[in-house]
Amino acid sequence: MSQCCGSKSVPVPISKTTSKPASSHDDLSVAIIGGGPIGLAAAAHLVTRGESFILFEASAQIAGNVNQWGHVRVFSPWQYNMDNAAKQLLEATDWQSPNEQAFPTGRELIDEYLSPLSELPSIKPFIHYNTEVVAVTRKGLSKVKTTGRAEQPFVLHVQQGDQLLKYQAKAVIDASGTWATPNPAVSEGIWTREEQLLNSHISYGIPDVLGRDMERFAGKNVLVVGSGHSAINTLLDLERLQEREPLTSITWVIRKSNVADVYGGQQSDALRERGVLGIRLQHLVESGKISVYTSFLIEHFEKNEAQVNVLGTVNGETIGIYGLDEVISNTGSRPNLSFLREVRINIDSDIESVGALAPLIDPNVHSCGTVRPHGEIELRQPDHNFYIVGSKSYGRAPTFLMATGYEQVRSIVAALTGDWEAAENVELDLPETGVCSVNKSVQLSSSLSSRQPADNQSESTCSTTSSESGSSCCS
Ligand SMILES: Cc1cc2nc3c(=O)[nH]c(=O)nc-3n(C[C@H](O)[C@H](O)[C@H](O)COP(=O)(O)OP(=O)(O)OC[C@H]3O[C@@H](n4cnc5c(N)ncnc54)[C@H](O)[C@@H]3O)c2cc1C
């Protein structure tokens, strides 16, 4: 990083040092934004290749976002949740590898893998916690300036408590995820004033309704919005809460016209844990324990004394859902691009993913998490040596898998360290996602024009759909 040197020294902010000549960046480190699974894997690859790095993590601990959904069990087994370089570093210590066939919760992912990784002496000194990257720039240049741009180092502007500091870096890997910037519940995707003002009644993400958030939801009228795996997890937990607290009522609204589309591959899903969720949800819906509204487009929220009303349309007819105590919005998330305003990046106009990835992952076209191998070449940005990786590289598409991100950073680090053969040789060992679908009508139109949505109804879902199952999605 800024003024230092070899891989063993602790980087210091440039504001505390003298400046280096702009053209010699070999003594600068690679900056990683975010200490989630993919940011940490990037660190492991950099260590393995003897390259120095600095990692900025906004929260007080490693994997701040995963920690927020720590009570949720993931649907891919350990085998696919650990990066190879990271594993090798850990295996050189007394670390005990988890059972590769087991399915960890987010908490276990941290405790048994990410936390030990972050504590390694080759990694720990280079992580800055409670440090949020608020801007990335090219030293001395605005985005518009082209001349000499590639020769200038990056500057990371970070907020640490009440201090604003700057660090220089020769390359930047942005692995900051999307979890902290959820989509609004209003179906047109904008943050209305009412939705913002009612934030004490609306939760985003997957609240721990059986644990730390139980009091907030027990015995209440709860509305769940969305049809992805977050929504399914939330509904299944609420049903267990209802068994303990029978006054808890559950209403569920989805944009899809057919609730069966949410159940996914069920028995045919090769990700067994994910299939089980769909089966359990179907039982729940058929038992009548939750009221379901399909084809529901939320238009606005209004306060109703101590409660909330949700107003929307179903096939053009206005419908209100009244007297809700709590709303849980599981409508996916979007990348935070605000701190990249001065970097030249190529972002897809429709799904806000890295441009080259969009045709591979567009949820209007693909329903599964299988994507063809890709690496540095696809992830390369107009600003040389700047990369967006991990779930953020998928933008608003909800199908990202950790294994994809591990291969992304392996390839990028190989390129950054000059091993072009390894960078280009991308291989992806993904969990088989079982039944997947490709919406062929959209695919056809997308080959004629840009990727046009068939019904503009893409929701946050990692799920598979039964239509056209078995197609070779994304492969
Ligand atoms: C409930 C749930 C279940 C999932 N299950 C699976 C599964 O079974 N299998 C699978 O492969 N994938 C699964 N995923 C998808 C995906 O693999 C995870 O979301 C994974 O955590 C993504 O890793 P990431 O490193 O890209 O981002 P994140 O884990 O979101 O990490 C980003 C990090 O960046 C930090 N950060 C953000 N902004 C800044 C900033 N400006 N400055 C500094 N730091 C910042 C955050 O605090 C966070 O620690 C699941 C996702 C969710 C939400």
Ligand as a Chemical Component Dictionary entry (heavy atoms), coordinates in Angstrom:
data_LIG
# 
_chem_comp.id                   LIG 
_chem_comp.type                 NON-POLYMER 
_chem_comp.pdbx_formal_charge   0 
_chem_comp.three_letter_code    LIG 
# 
loop_
_chem_comp_atom.comp_id 
_chem_comp_atom.atom_id 
_chem_comp_atom.alt_atom_id 
_chem_comp_atom.type_symbol 
_chem_comp_atom.charge 
_chem_comp_atom.model_Cartn_x 
_chem_comp_atom.model_Cartn_y 
_chem_comp_atom.model_Cartn_z 
_chem_comp_atom.pdbx_ordinal 
LIG C1  C1  C 0 -29.306 -15.690 2.864  1  
LIG C2  C2  C 0 -28.294 -15.997 1.814  2  
LIG C3  C3  C 0 -27.967 -17.312 1.544  3  
LIG C4  C4  C 0 -26.992 -17.616 0.576  4  
LIG N1  N1  N 0 -26.686 -18.921 0.332  5  
LIG C5  C5  C 0 -25.703 -19.220 -0.543 6  
LIG C6  C6  C 0 -25.319 -20.576 -0.773 7  
LIG O1  O1  O 0 -25.893 -21.519 -0.249 8  
LIG N2  N2  N 0 -24.284 -20.826 -1.619 9  
LIG C7  C7  C 0 -23.623 -19.816 -2.275 10 
LIG O2  O2  O 0 -22.665 -20.112 -2.990 11 
LIG N3  N3  N 0 -23.999 -18.531 -2.120 12 
LIG C8  C8  C 0 -25.031 -18.203 -1.279 13 
LIG N4  N4  N 0 -25.411 -16.890 -1.122 14 
LIG C9  C9  C 0 -24.927 -15.861 -2.072 15 
LIG C10 C10 C 0 -23.515 -15.294 -1.843 16 
LIG O3  O3  O 0 -22.552 -16.285 -2.001 17 
LIG C11 C11 C 0 -23.354 -14.586 -0.516 18 
LIG O4  O4  O 0 -24.185 -13.454 -0.491 19 
LIG C12 C12 C 0 -21.918 -14.119 -0.230 20 
LIG O5  O5  O 0 -21.882 -13.580 1.061  21 
LIG C13 C13 C 0 -21.401 -13.076 -1.225 22 
LIG O6  O6  O 0 -20.074 -12.787 -0.883 23 
LIG P1  P1  P 0 -19.367 -11.370 -1.222 24 
LIG O7  O7  O 0 -18.016 -11.462 -0.585 25 
LIG O8  O8  O 0 -19.471 -11.110 -2.661 26 
LIG O9  O9  O 0 -20.251 -10.256 -0.509 27 
LIG P2  P2  P 0 -20.660 -10.036 1.024  28 
LIG O10 O10 O 0 -20.680 -11.307 1.779  29 
LIG O11 O11 O 0 -21.905 -9.237  0.985  30 
LIG O12 O12 O 0 -19.460 -9.189  1.619  31 
LIG C14 C14 C 0 -19.264 -7.828  1.318  32 
LIG C15 C15 C 0 -18.470 -7.188  2.452  33 
LIG O13 O13 O 0 -18.116 -5.861  2.078  34 
LIG C16 C16 C 0 -18.301 -4.989  3.173  35 
LIG N5  N5  N 0 -18.536 -3.648  2.610  36 
LIG C17 C17 C 0 -19.620 -3.223  1.929  37 
LIG N6  N6  N 0 -19.450 -1.960  1.500  38 
LIG C18 C18 C 0 -18.214 -1.578  1.916  39 
LIG C19 C19 C 0 -17.458 -0.373  1.775  40 
LIG N7  N7  N 0 -17.929 0.687   1.097  41 
LIG N8  N8  N 0 -16.239 -0.313  2.364  42 
LIG C20 C20 C 0 -15.732 -1.390  3.040  43 
LIG N9  N9  N 0 -16.414 -2.551  3.196  44 
LIG C21 C21 C 0 -17.638 -2.647  2.623  45 
LIG C22 C22 C 0 -19.479 -5.570  3.929  46 
LIG O14 O14 O 0 -19.492 -5.173  5.289  47 
LIG C23 C23 C 0 -19.264 -7.076  3.746  48 
LIG O15 O15 O 0 -18.516 -7.648  4.797  49 
LIG C24 C24 C 0 -26.375 -16.567 -0.154 50 
LIG C25 C25 C 0 -26.721 -15.237 0.120  51 
LIG C26 C26 C 0 -27.666 -14.958 1.092  52 
LIG C27 C27 C 0 -28.016 -13.514 1.357  53 
# 
loop_
_chem_comp_bond.comp_id 
_chem_comp_bond.atom_id_1 
_chem_comp_bond.atom_id_2 
_chem_comp_bond.value_order 
_chem_comp_bond.pdbx_ordinal 
LIG C1  C2  SING 1  
LIG C2  C3  SING 2  
LIG C2  C26 DOUB 3  
LIG C3  C4  DOUB 4  
LIG C4  N1  SING 5  
LIG C4  C24 SING 6  
LIG N1  C5  DOUB 7  
LIG C5  C6  SING 8  
LIG C5  C8  SING 9  
LIG C6  O1  DOUB 10 
LIG C6  N2  SING 11 
LIG N2  C7  SING 12 
LIG C7  O2  DOUB 13 
LIG C7  N3  SING 14 
LIG N3  C8  DOUB 15 
LIG C8  N4  SING 16 
LIG N4  C9  SING 17 
LIG N4  C24 SING 18 
LIG C9  C10 SING 19 
LIG C10 O3  SING 20 
LIG C10 C11 SING 21 
LIG C11 O4  SING 22 
LIG C11 C12 SING 23 
LIG C12 O5  SING 24 
LIG C12 C13 SING 25 
LIG C13 O6  SING 26 
LIG O6  P1  SING 27 
LIG P1  O7  DOUB 28 
LIG P1  O8  SING 29 
LIG P1  O9  SING 30 
LIG O9  P2  SING 31 
LIG P2  O10 DOUB 32 
LIG P2  O11 SING 33 
LIG P2  O12 SING 34 
LIG O12 C14 SING 35 
LIG C14 C15 SING 36 
LIG C15 O13 SING 37 
LIG C15 C23 SING 38 
LIG O13 C16 SING 39 
LIG C16 N5  SING 40 
LIG C16 C22 SING 41 
LIG N5  C17 SING 42 
LIG N5  C21 SING 43 
LIG C17 N6  DOUB 44 
LIG N6  C18 SING 45 
LIG C18 C19 SING 46 
LIG C18 C21 DOUB 47 
LIG C19 N7  SING 48 
LIG C19 N8  DOUB 49 
LIG N8  C20 SING 50 
LIG C20 N9  DOUB 51 
LIG N9  C21 SING 52 
LIG C22 O14 SING 53 
LIG C22 C23 SING 54 
LIG C23 O15 SING 55 
LIG C24 C25 DOUB 56 
LIG C25 C26 SING 57 
LIG C26 C27 SING 58 
# 
